[in-house]
Amino acid sequence: AAQVVSYEVAIGFVIITVLMCVGSLNLTDVVMAQQGGGFWSWYWLPLFPMFIIFFISALAETNRHPFDLPEAEAELVSGYNVEYSAMTFALFFLGEYANMILMSGMTVILFMGGWLPPIDIAPFNLVPGIIWFAAKIALCLFVFLWVRATFPRYRYDQLMRLGWKVFLPFSLLWVVLTAGALIAFDWLPKAAG
């Protein structure tokens, strides 16, 4: 429970930063704000540190490796994974993978242009937006699985230190810097309507 809460705070600050740049709480407006320059106008580039914090926090939020302490297979000899079998056990894994797809979808919407093509020219913009959205989600899911195969598991103290002493202060600082830059350089988004 502490793991989930500690990384949700950082995710909240990342989302606040993106919403400040857009000027709207509507996810369609978030995607449309990234339109116009193709791959380079997506928010992954100007908000790159927040993109990294969001993705790593999404790994921790979904209890994926290397942040899978509550259900580490090697150390777990009791708990809900042992108590259930058959369909109920499958439903736990279905829920985990649905959470991964949801967090990948949020990553795509907030930082990777949602359903927009990477380059706005003839062969790319003829592909339907749902195909681009699904392809970008598949890319995020691939990175989820790649991280699982690449990095060792964190200890609990390292996990909490990363969430509370690194991600939280840095994301809060980035919110302040983004707000300051938007005001100082008159980059405030225009009001809709």
N, CA and C of each residue as an Amber inpcrd file, in Angstrom:
protein
   579
   0.8250000  -1.1950000   0.0000000   0.0000000   0.0000000   0.0000000
   0.8650000   1.2520000   0.0000000   1.9390000   1.2520000   0.7680000
   2.8140000   2.4240000   0.8130000   3.4840000   2.6490000  -0.5330000
   3.8070000   1.5650000  -1.2300000   4.4310000   1.6760000  -2.5460000
   3.4980000   2.3760000  -3.5210000   2.2460000   1.9740000  -3.5330000
   1.2830000   2.5400000  -4.4740000   1.0590000   4.0160000  -4.1830000
   0.8970000   4.3710000  -2.9080000   0.6420000   5.7650000  -2.5380000
   1.8420000   6.6420000  -2.8660000   3.0440000   6.1620000  -2.5910000
   4.2230000   6.9970000  -2.8000000   4.4190000   7.3420000  -4.2710000
   4.1010000   6.4400000  -5.1660000   4.2860000   6.7300000  -6.5810000
   3.0770000   7.4240000  -7.1990000   1.9010000   7.3100000  -6.5770000
   0.7280000   8.0410000  -7.0850000   0.9050000   9.5400000  -6.9390000
   1.5930000   9.9770000  -5.9090000   1.8280000  11.4060000  -5.7180000
   2.6800000  11.9510000  -6.8590000   3.7410000  11.2400000  -7.2180000
   4.5870000  11.6740000  -8.3300000   3.8100000  11.6650000  -9.6430000
   2.9800000  10.6440000  -9.8620000   2.1570000  10.5920000 -11.0720000
   1.2050000  11.7810000 -11.1080000   0.6470000  12.1480000  -9.9630000
  -0.2430000  13.3090000  -9.9060000   0.4550000  14.5920000 -10.3140000
   1.6780000  14.8020000  -9.8510000   2.4170000  16.0050000 -10.2320000
   2.7890000  15.9960000 -11.7120000   3.0840000  14.8330000 -12.2570000
   3.3700000  14.7460000 -13.6910000   2.1350000  15.1370000 -14.4940000
   0.9830000  14.6180000 -14.1040000  -0.2560000  14.9430000 -14.8200000
  -0.5740000  16.4300000 -14.6850000  -0.3400000  17.0100000 -13.5140000
  -0.5580000  18.4490000 -13.3310000   0.3290000  19.2470000 -14.2760000
   1.5780000  18.8340000 -14.4430000   2.4890000  19.5350000 -15.3450000
   1.9720000  19.5110000 -16.7770000   1.5330000  18.3460000 -17.2330000
   1.0100000  18.2440000 -18.5990000  -0.2480000  19.0930000 -18.7470000
  -1.1310000  19.0430000 -17.7680000  -2.3770000  19.8040000 -17.8520000
  -2.1290000  21.3050000 -17.8120000  -1.0860000  21.7470000 -17.1100000
  -0.7340000  23.1690000 -17.1360000  -0.2940000  23.5910000 -18.5330000
   0.4460000  22.7290000 -19.2160000   0.9020000  23.0570000 -20.5680000
  -0.2510000  23.0890000 -21.5630000  -1.2890000  22.3140000 -21.3110000
  -2.4270000  22.2330000 -22.2250000  -3.4690000  23.2890000 -21.8950000
  -3.7320000  23.5020000 -20.6280000  -4.7550000  24.4440000 -20.2120000
  -6.1420000  23.8430000 -20.1790000  -6.2340000  22.5280000 -20.1350000
  -7.5260000  21.8500000 -20.1210000  -7.3850000  20.5210000 -19.3980000
  -8.4940000  20.0460000 -18.8390000  -8.5120000  18.7300000 -18.2070000
  -9.0060000  17.6500000 -19.1620000  -9.3810000  18.0290000 -20.3540000
  -9.9140000  17.1020000 -21.3430000  -8.7590000  16.3660000 -22.0290000
  -8.8030000  15.0420000 -22.0350000  -7.7140000  14.2670000 -22.6410000
  -7.6500000  14.4590000 -24.1530000  -8.7750000  14.7420000 -24.7900000
  -8.7520000  15.0450000 -26.2250000  -7.9740000  16.3310000 -26.4730000
  -8.1530000  17.3230000 -25.6060000  -7.3900000  18.5650000 -25.7370000
  -5.9010000  18.3320000 -25.5030000  -5.5730000  17.3910000 -24.6150000
  -4.1610000  17.0590000 -24.3810000  -3.5380000  16.5250000 -25.6640000
  -4.2460000  15.6460000 -26.3570000  -3.7190000  15.0950000 -27.6100000
  -3.6590000  16.1800000 -28.6790000  -4.7050000  16.9830000 -28.7990000
  -4.7400000  18.0210000 -29.8340000  -3.6820000  19.1030000 -29.5980000
  -3.2810000  19.3230000 -28.3490000  -2.2200000  20.2880000 -28.0650000
  -0.8700000  19.7980000 -28.5850000  -0.7370000  18.5000000 -28.8210000
   0.5100000  17.9340000 -29.3190000   0.5210000  17.8290000 -30.8400000
  -0.5220000  18.3280000 -31.4830000  -0.6560000  18.2380000 -32.9290000
   0.1220000  19.3650000 -33.5990000   0.5710000  19.1240000 -34.8150000
   1.1570000  20.1980000 -35.6030000   2.6080000  19.9930000 -35.9780000
   3.4210000  19.4850000 -35.1030000   4.8320000  19.3330000 -35.4170000
   5.2690000  17.8940000 -35.5440000   4.3200000  16.9790000 -35.4800000
   4.6600000  15.5670000 -35.5680000   5.3380000  15.0730000 -34.2990000
   6.2310000  14.1490000 -34.4940000   6.9490000  13.4690000 -33.4130000
   7.6260000  14.4510000 -32.4580000   8.1430000  15.5520000 -32.9770000
   8.9130000  16.4830000 -32.1550000   8.0360000  17.4150000 -31.3350000
   6.7570000  17.5280000 -31.6390000   5.8850000  18.4100000 -30.8540000
   5.1570000  17.6670000 -29.7340000   5.3540000  16.3710000 -29.6440000
   4.7430000  15.6300000 -28.5470000   5.4320000  16.0170000 -27.2490000
   4.7460000  15.8250000 -26.1420000   5.2580000  16.2840000 -24.8480000
   6.3810000  15.4220000 -24.2850000   6.7380000  14.3380000 -24.9310000
   7.8380000  13.5290000 -24.4110000   9.1450000  14.3080000 -24.4530000
   9.2950000  15.2190000 -25.4080000  10.5520000  15.9450000 -25.5470000
  10.6540000  17.1420000 -24.5950000   9.6910000  18.0880000 -24.5910000
   9.8550000  19.2180000 -23.6670000   9.6900000  18.8290000 -22.1960000
   8.9520000  17.7720000 -21.9360000   8.7460000  17.3130000 -20.5570000
   9.4340000  15.9640000 -20.3350000  10.6100000  15.7860000 -20.9190000
  11.2880000  14.4910000 -20.8770000  11.5230000  13.9670000 -19.4580000
  11.9920000  14.7990000 -18.5120000  12.1550000  14.2560000 -17.1500000
  10.8420000  13.7620000 -16.5510000   9.7550000  14.4690000 -16.8310000
   8.4530000  14.0440000 -16.3160000   7.9730000  12.7790000 -17.0230000
   8.3250000  12.6280000 -18.2900000   8.0040000  11.4070000 -19.0290000
   8.6780000  10.2070000 -18.3780000   9.9400000  10.3510000 -18.0270000
  10.6830000   9.2650000 -17.3750000  10.0920000   8.9700000 -15.9950000
   9.7970000  10.0110000 -15.2250000   9.1990000   9.8090000 -13.8990000
   7.8530000   9.1140000 -14.0290000   7.0410000   9.5330000 -15.0080000
   5.7260000   8.9230000 -15.1870000   5.8560000   7.4500000 -15.5440000
   6.7730000   7.1250000 -16.4450000   6.8890000   5.7330000 -16.8690000
   7.4150000   4.8470000 -15.7430000   8.4170000   5.3130000 -15.0160000
   8.9420000   4.5160000 -13.9050000   7.8960000   4.3960000 -12.8010000
   7.1610000   5.4770000 -12.5390000   6.0940000   5.4110000 -11.5400000
   4.9720000   4.4900000 -11.9880000   4.7190000   4.4260000 -13.2940000
   3.7120000   3.4930000 -13.8090000   4.1580000   2.0550000 -13.5800000
   5.4490000   1.7920000 -13.7270000   5.9660000   0.4570000 -13.4120000
   5.7280000   0.1260000 -11.9410000   6.0090000   1.0930000 -11.0650000
   5.8100000   0.8610000  -9.6310000   4.3300000   0.7510000  -9.2940000
   3.5070000   1.5570000  -9.9510000   2.0700000   1.5610000  -9.6810000
   1.4200000   0.2410000 -10.0720000   1.8950000  -0.3550000 -11.1330000
   1.3250000  -1.6200000 -11.5980000   2.0120000  -2.8300000 -10.9710000
   2.9280000  -2.5900000 -10.0290000   3.6760000  -3.6640000  -9.3580000
   4.4090000  -4.5540000 -10.3470000   4.9850000  -3.9390000 -11.3590000
   5.7650000  -4.6830000 -12.3350000   7.2250000  -4.6820000 -11.9140000
   7.9500000  -5.6380000 -12.4270000   9.3750000  -5.7650000 -12.1620000
  10.0730000  -4.5020000 -12.6560000  10.9500000  -3.8760000 -11.9530000
  11.6500000  -4.2730000 -10.7380000  10.9820000  -3.8090000  -9.4450000
   9.7170000  -3.4010000  -9.5090000   9.0140000  -2.8850000  -8.3360000
   7.9580000  -3.8550000  -7.8280000   8.0900000  -5.1300000  -8.0730000
   7.0400000  -6.1030000  -7.7460000   7.2340000  -6.7420000  -6.3720000
   7.5360000  -5.9450000  -5.3820000   7.7820000  -6.4760000  -4.0400000
   6.5860000  -7.1810000  -3.4130000   5.3500000  -6.6850000  -3.5750000
   4.2380000  -7.3850000  -2.9160000   4.0150000  -8.8080000  -3.4100000
   4.5000000  -9.1460000  -4.5820000   4.2340000 -10.4740000  -5.1190000
   5.4570000 -11.0770000  -5.7990000   6.6260000 -10.8600000  -5.2210000
   7.8450000 -11.4290000  -5.7750000   7.7590000 -12.9500000  -5.7000000
   7.8050000 -13.5930000  -6.8540000   7.5490000 -15.0290000  -6.9230000
   8.5560000 -15.8430000  -6.1210000   9.8070000 -15.4290000  -6.1120000
  10.8390000 -16.2170000  -5.4450000  10.6730000 -16.2160000  -3.9250000
  10.2240000 -15.1020000  -3.3520000  10.1270000 -15.0000000  -1.9030000
   8.7390000 -15.3090000  -1.3660000   7.7400000 -15.3570000  -2.2120000
   6.3620000 -15.4640000  -1.7540000   5.9940000 -16.9220000  -1.4880000
   5.6690000 -17.2270000  -0.2470000   5.2040000 -18.5760000   0.0920000
   3.8080000 -18.5350000   0.6860000   3.2660000 -17.3390000   0.8590000
   1.8960000 -17.2090000   1.3440000   1.3020000 -15.9580000   0.7210000
   0.0160000 -15.7760000   0.9150000  -0.6380000 -14.5980000   0.3640000
  -1.7020000 -14.9810000  -0.6340000  -2.2520000 -13.9790000  -1.2810000
  -3.3920000 -14.2410000  -2.1520000  -3.0320000 -15.0550000  -3.3890000
  -1.7840000 -14.9920000  -3.8450000  -1.4140000 -15.7910000  -5.0190000
  -1.4280000 -17.2880000  -4.7180000  -1.1860000 -17.6510000  -3.4750000
  -1.1950000 -19.0610000  -3.1030000  -2.6170000 -19.5400000  -2.8280000
  -3.4630000 -18.6550000  -2.3380000  -4.8200000 -19.0250000  -1.9350000
  -5.7430000 -19.3090000  -3.1140000  -5.4880000 -18.6870000  -4.2460000
  -6.3990000 -18.8170000  -5.3770000  -5.8060000 -19.6990000  -6.4600000
  -6.6980000 -20.3110000  -7.2350000  -6.2630000 -21.1130000  -8.3710000
  -7.3240000 -20.9960000  -9.4600000  -7.0060000 -21.5420000 -10.6080000
  -7.9280000 -21.6000000 -11.7440000  -8.3750000 -20.2050000 -12.1640000
  -9.6780000 -19.9870000 -12.2440000 -10.2070000 -18.7530000 -12.8140000
  -9.9370000 -17.5320000 -11.9380000 -10.0310000 -17.6640000 -10.6330000
  -9.7710000 -16.5100000  -9.7720000  -8.3110000 -16.0790000  -9.8550000
  -7.4040000 -17.0350000  -9.9760000  -5.9920000 -16.7210000 -10.1530000
  -5.7740000 -16.0220000 -11.4890000  -6.4550000 -16.4880000 -12.5270000
  -6.3430000 -15.8590000 -13.8480000  -6.9010000 -14.4410000 -13.8310000
  -7.9390000 -14.2000000 -13.0410000  -8.5170000 -12.8560000 -12.9710000
  -7.5530000 -11.8580000 -12.3310000  -6.7280000 -12.3010000 -11.3830000
  -5.7190000 -11.4130000 -10.8190000  -4.7360000 -10.9720000 -11.9000000
  -4.2710000 -11.9150000 -12.7060000  -3.3360000 -11.5640000 -13.7650000
  -4.0000000 -10.7360000 -14.8520000  -5.2550000 -11.0080000 -15.1350000
  -5.9880000 -10.2000000 -16.0980000  -6.0910000  -8.7570000 -15.6060000
  -6.3400000  -8.5800000 -14.3240000  -6.3840000  -7.2360000 -13.7470000
  -5.0430000  -6.5290000 -13.8280000  -3.9550000  -7.2590000 -13.5830000
  -2.6210000  -6.6660000 -13.6780000  -2.3220000  -6.2030000 -15.0930000
  -2.6310000  -7.0290000 -16.0680000  -2.3490000  -6.6530000 -17.4510000
  -3.2920000  -5.5610000 -17.9390000  -4.5260000  -5.5240000 -17.4490000
  -5.4300000  -4.4150000 -17.7780000  -4.8810000  -3.1080000 -17.2110000
  -4.3000000  -3.1610000 -16.0180000  -3.6800000  -1.9800000 -15.4270000
  -2.4750000  -1.5340000 -16.2480000  -1.6910000  -2.4750000 -16.7470000
  -0.5620000  -2.1300000 -17.6140000  -1.0410000  -1.4450000 -18.8880000
  -2.1180000  -1.9500000 -19.4800000  -2.6500000  -1.3470000 -20.7040000
  -3.1710000   0.0560000 -20.4120000  -3.8360000   0.2390000 -19.2700000
  -4.3360000   1.5600000 -18.8900000  -3.1920000   2.5530000 -18.7120000
  -2.1430000   2.1700000 -18.0010000  -1.0180000   3.0780000 -17.7860000
  -0.2710000   3.3480000 -19.0900000  -0.2000000   2.3580000 -19.9730000
   0.4000000   2.5920000 -21.2870000  -0.4470000   3.5650000 -22.0910000
  -1.7650000   3.4270000 -22.0020000  -2.6570000   4.3590000 -22.6890000
  -2.5030000   5.7760000 -22.1720000  -2.3590000   5.9290000 -20.8590000
  -2.1450000   7.2660000 -20.2960000  -0.7950000   7.8370000 -20.7310000
   0.2250000   6.9970000 -20.8050000   1.5260000   7.4490000 -21.2860000
   1.4230000   7.9390000 -22.7190000   0.7090000   7.1910000 -23.5470000
   0.5490000   7.5610000 -24.9530000  -0.2210000   8.8700000 -25.0770000
  -1.2920000   9.0310000 -24.3180000  -2.1000000  10.2520000 -24.4130000
  -1.3310000  11.4640000 -23.8950000  -0.6620000  11.3260000 -22.7630000
  -0.0060000  12.4750000 -22.1480000   1.2890000  12.8750000 -22.8390000
   2.0420000  11.9110000 -23.3710000   3.3900000  12.2250000 -23.8490000
   3.6870000  11.8320000 -25.2910000   2.9110000  10.9500000 -25.8810000
   3.2750000  10.4170000 -27.1960000   2.2580000  10.7510000 -28.2840000
   1.4880000  11.7950000 -28.0900000   0.6000000  12.2630000 -29.1410000
  -0.6700000  11.4770000 -29.3350000  -0.9940000  10.5770000 -28.4280000
  -2.2520000   9.8330000 -28.5300000  -2.4000000   9.1070000 -29.8450000
  -3.4370000   9.4540000 -30.5930000  -3.7350000   8.7880000 -31.8620000
  -3.1340000   9.5080000 -33.0600000  -2.2930000  10.5210000 -32.8260000
  -1.7020000  11.2770000 -33.9310000  -0.5530000  10.4980000 -34.5650000
  -0.3730000  10.6160000 -35.8910000   0.7590000   9.9450000 -36.5390000
   2.0730000  10.6330000 -36.1750000   3.1930000   9.9120000 -36.2140000
   4.4730000  10.5220000 -35.8500000   4.9230000  11.5990000 -36.8300000
   4.5730000  11.4410000 -38.1010000   4.8990000  12.4290000 -39.1270000
   3.6180000  12.6910000 -39.8980000   3.2730000  13.9490000 -40.0550000
   1.9960000  14.2980000 -40.6840000   2.1550000  14.4570000 -42.1960000
   2.5400000  13.3510000 -42.8540000   2.6170000  13.3440000 -44.3200000
   1.8400000  12.1430000 -44.8390000   1.6870000  12.0830000 -46.1540000
   0.7260000  11.1890000 -46.8070000   0.7240000   9.7280000 -46.3540000
   1.7930000   8.9920000 -46.3530000   1.5960000   7.5850000 -45.9870000
   1.2210000   7.3930000 -44.5230000   1.6700000   8.2800000 -43.6500000
   1.4210000   8.1120000 -42.2150000   0.0410000   8.5910000 -41.7980000
  -0.4060000   9.7250000 -42.3420000  -1.6920000  10.2500000 -41.8960000
  -2.8790000   9.5590000 -42.5500000  -2.6300000   8.5860000 -43.4230000
  -3.7140000   7.7810000 -43.9840000  -4.0900000   6.6190000 -43.0690000
  -3.2040000   6.2790000 -42.1520000  -3.4700000   5.2000000 -41.1960000
  -4.4570000   5.7270000 -40.1500000  -5.5140000   4.9710000 -39.8390000
  -6.4860000   5.4450000 -38.8370000  -5.8390000   5.6680000 -37.4660000
  -6.3910000   6.6160000 -36.7250000  -5.8410000   6.9800000 -35.4220000
  -5.8400000   5.8430000 -34.4220000  -6.8410000   4.9730000 -34.4800000
  -6.9070000   3.8520000 -33.5380000  -5.7290000   2.8960000 -33.7370000
  -5.2600000   2.7840000 -34.9790000  -4.0900000   1.9330000 -35.2590000
  -2.8410000   2.5550000 -34.6380000  -2.6800000   3.8730000 -34.7960000
  -1.5320000   4.5390000 -34.1770000  -1.5830000   4.4150000 -32.6620000
  -2.7690000   4.6010000 -32.0950000  -2.9270000   4.5100000 -30.6440000
  -2.5660000   3.1120000 -30.1520000  -3.0630000   2.0860000 -30.8300000
  -2.7670000   0.7020000 -30.4370000  -1.2850000   0.3840000 -30.6170000
  -0.6700000   0.9020000 -31.6790000   0.7570000   0.6440000 -31.9080000
   1.6120000   1.2930000 -30.8190000   1.2430000   2.4910000 -30.4130000
   2.0020000   3.1670000 -29.3580000   1.8150000   2.4680000 -28.0140000
   0.6050000   1.9880000 -27.7470000   0.3780000   1.2150000 -26.5210000
   1.2030000  -0.0690000 -26.5590000   1.2540000  -0.7240000 -27.7180000
   2.0620000  -1.9410000 -27.8550000   3.5370000  -1.6370000 -27.6120000
   4.0130000  -0.4840000 -28.0730000   5.3980000  -0.0890000 -27.8180000
   5.6450000   0.0860000 -26.3180000   4.7210000   0.7460000 -25.6240000
   4.8640000   0.9150000 -24.1690000   4.8370000  -0.4290000 -23.4490000
   3.9510000  -1.3230000 -23.8700000   3.8940000  -2.6540000 -23.2550000
   5.1850000  -3.4260000 -23.5050000   5.7650000  -3.2600000 -24.6930000
   7.0480000  -3.8950000 -24.9830000   8.1190000  -3.3920000 -24.0220000
   8.1280000  -2.0820000 -23.7540000   9.1180000  -1.5340000 -22.8220000
   8.8620000  -2.0470000 -21.4070000   7.5760000  -2.1990000 -21.0200000
   7.2470000  -2.8120000 -19.7260000   7.9040000  -4.1870000 -19.6170000
   7.7540000  -5.0060000 -20.6430000   8.3160000  -6.3590000 -20.6170000
   9.8370000  -6.3420000 -20.7270000  10.3720000  -5.3980000 -21.4670000
  11.8150000  -5.2710000 -21.6150000  12.4500000  -4.9240000 -20.2640000
  11.8510000  -4.0070000 -19.5360000  12.3570000  -3.6320000 -18.2160000
  12.3320000  -4.8350000 -17.2860000  11.2850000  -5.6390000 -17.3830000
  11.1880000  -6.8330000 -16.5420000  12.3660000  -7.7780000 -16.7770000
  12.7930000  -7.8920000 -18.0150000  13.8770000  -8.8150000 -18.3480000
  15.2610000  -8.2140000 -18.1270000  15.3450000  -6.9100000 -17.9030000
  16.6400000  -6.2490000 -17.8710000  17.1200000  -5.8770000 -16.4740000
  16.2330000  -5.3610000 -15.6340000  16.6580000  -4.7680000 -14.3690000
  16.4200000  -5.6980000 -13.1890000  17.3110000  -5.6390000 -12.1870000
  17.0960000  -6.4410000 -10.9730000  16.0360000  -5.8010000 -10.0850000
  15.5280000  -6.5680000  -9.1460000  14.4720000  -6.1020000  -8.2470000
  15.0540000  -5.1450000  -7.2010000  14.2960000  -4.1090000  -6.8790000
  14.6830000  -3.1490000  -5.8460000  14.3920000  -3.7150000  -4.4620000
  15.2000000  -3.3020000  -3.4910000  14.8600000  -3.5610000  -2.1000000
  13.7870000  -2.5710000  -1.6830000  13.0910000  -2.8750000  -0.6080000
  11.9830000  -2.0220000  -0.1720000  12.4520000  -0.6120000   0.1840000
  13.5930000  -0.4970000   0.8660000  14.0810000   0.8330000   1.2470000
  14.4830000   1.6480000   0.0220000  15.0610000   0.9960000  -0.9930000
  15.4090000   1.6980000  -2.2240000  14.1570000   2.1660000  -2.9600000
  13.1480000   1.3260000  -2.9370000  11.8840000   1.6510000  -3.5940000
  11.2410000   2.8810000  -2.9650000  11.1840000   2.9230000  -1.6460000
  10.5750000   4.0580000  -0.9510000  11.4240000   5.3190000  -1.0900000
  12.7350000   5.1680000  -1.0420000  13.6150000   6.3330000  -1.2010000
  13.4550000   6.9410000  -2.5840000  13.3650000   6.1060000  -3.6070000
  13.1810000   6.6150000  -4.9660000  11.8700000   7.3790000  -5.0930000
  10.8110000   6.8540000  -4.5110000   9.5130000   7.5110000  -4.6130000
   9.4240000   8.8070000  -3.8320000   9.8710000   8.7830000  -2.5670000
   9.6700000   9.9390000  -1.6970000  10.7970000  10.9560000  -1.7520000
  12.0380000  10.5100000  -1.9380000  13.1650000  11.4350000  -1.8630000
  13.7280000  11.8350000  -3.2180000  13.3140000  11.1760000  -4.2920000
  13.7940000  11.5430000  -5.6230000  12.6390000  12.0270000  -6.4910000
  11.6620000  11.1600000  -6.7280000  10.5870000  11.5060000  -7.6580000
   9.6860000  12.6170000  -7.1390000   9.2960000  12.5580000  -5.8760000
   8.3880000  13.5780000  -5.3370000   9.0080000  14.9740000  -5.3640000
  10.2140000  15.1880000  -4.8210000  10.7800000  16.5440000  -4.8850000
  11.0640000  17.0060000  -6.3120000  11.5550000  16.1000000  -7.1570000
  11.8790000  16.5040000  -8.5250000  10.6250000  16.8500000  -9.3090000
   9.5640000  16.0610000  -9.1590000   8.3340000  16.3630000  -9.8940000
   7.6880000  17.6440000  -9.3730000   7.7550000  17.8930000  -8.0810000
   7.2290000  19.1430000  -7.5290000   8.0400000  20.3350000  -8.0350000
   9.3580000  20.2000000  -8.0700000  10.2100000  21.2550000  -8.6180000
   9.8800000  21.5080000 -10.0840000   9.6490000  20.4420000 -10.8420000
   9.3530000  20.6020000 -12.2660000   7.9920000  21.2740000 -12.4740000
   7.0320000  21.0270000 -11.5920000   5.7440000  21.7340000 -11.6650000
   5.9680000  23.2310000 -11.4870000   6.7850000  23.6050000 -10.5050000
   7.0660000  25.0200000 -10.2500000   7.8190000  25.6350000 -11.4240000
   8.8270000  24.9370000 -11.9500000   9.5850000  25.4580000 -13.0880000
   8.7130000  25.5980000 -14.3340000   7.8360000  24.6330000 -14.5620000
   6.9450000  24.7110000 -15.7200000   5.9870000  25.8820000 -15.5790000
   5.4100000  26.0520000 -14.4040000   4.5050000  27.1860000 -14.1810000
   5.2490000  28.5070000 -14.3490000   6.4590000  28.5820000 -13.8280000
   7.2620000  29.7970000 -13.9850000   7.6000000  30.0880000 -15.4350000
   7.9690000  29.0530000 -16.1860000   8.2910000  29.2470000 -17.6030000
   7.0580000  29.6520000 -18.3970000   5.9150000  29.0510000 -18.1010000
   4.6890000  29.4070000 -18.8170000   4.3090000  30.8640000 -18.5790000
   4.5170000  31.3510000 -17.3640000   4.1800000  32.7440000 -17.0570000
   5.2580000  33.6950000 -17.5660000   6.5290000  33.3730000 -17.3220000
   7.6230000  34.2810000 -17.6750000   7.7420000  34.4920000 -19.1840000
   7.5550000  33.4430000 -19.9590000   7.7170000  33.5580000 -21.4080000
   6.3880000  33.7040000 -22.1430000   5.3100000  33.9230000 -21.4080000
   3.9680000  34.0970000 -21.9700000   3.5880000  32.9200000 -22.8720000
   3.8260000  31.7140000 -22.3500000   3.4720000  30.5000000 -23.0830000
   2.1630000  29.9100000 -22.5850000   1.4170000  30.6790000 -21.8100000
   0.1680000  30.1530000 -21.2670000  -0.7540000  29.7310000 -22.4000000
  -1.3920000  28.5700000 -22.2600000  -2.3030000  28.1240000 -23.3210000
  -3.4960000  29.0590000 -23.4420000  -3.9810000  29.1920000 -24.6650000
  -5.1300000  30.0610000 -24.9190000  -6.3930000  29.4140000 -24.3790000
  -7.2980000  30.2230000 -23.8660000  -8.5640000  29.7180000 -23.3350000
  -9.4300000  29.2060000 -24.4720000 -10.0430000  28.0520000 -24.2690000
 -10.9050000  27.4700000 -25.3000000 -12.2190000  28.2380000 -25.3540000
 -12.7670000  28.3430000 -26.5490000 -14.0710000  28.9850000 -26.7040000
 -13.8710000  30.3370000 -27.1970000
